Amino acid sequence: MLQVRNMPERVHQALRERAVKQGKTLSGYVLDELERLVDEPPLDEWLQEVHRHPPARLRHKTADLVRRERDAR
């Protein structure tokens, strides 16, 4: 069981509104969000993993690639 004390009313209201929009109870919505949260690595771990890899080397400048794609539309 989890209890959250001293939750600001604006946070409680926002969570309640999101739960209603998804047709869920507040508990069901928060549980789904917590499960989603633990399925993803924390940001600091993700950044460490990203920095383990060498930077990508592109043959063309990114701005040129974006410009080419936009011009093709």
Sequence and secondary structure as in RCSB ss.txt:
>XXXX:A:sequence
MLQVRNMPERVHQALRERAVKQGKTLSGYVLDELERLVDEPPLDEWLQEVHRHPPARLRHKTADLVRRERDAR
>XXXX:A:secstr
     S  HHHHHHHHHHHHHTT  HHHHHHHHHHHHHHS  HHHHHHHHHHS     SS HHHHHHHHHHT 
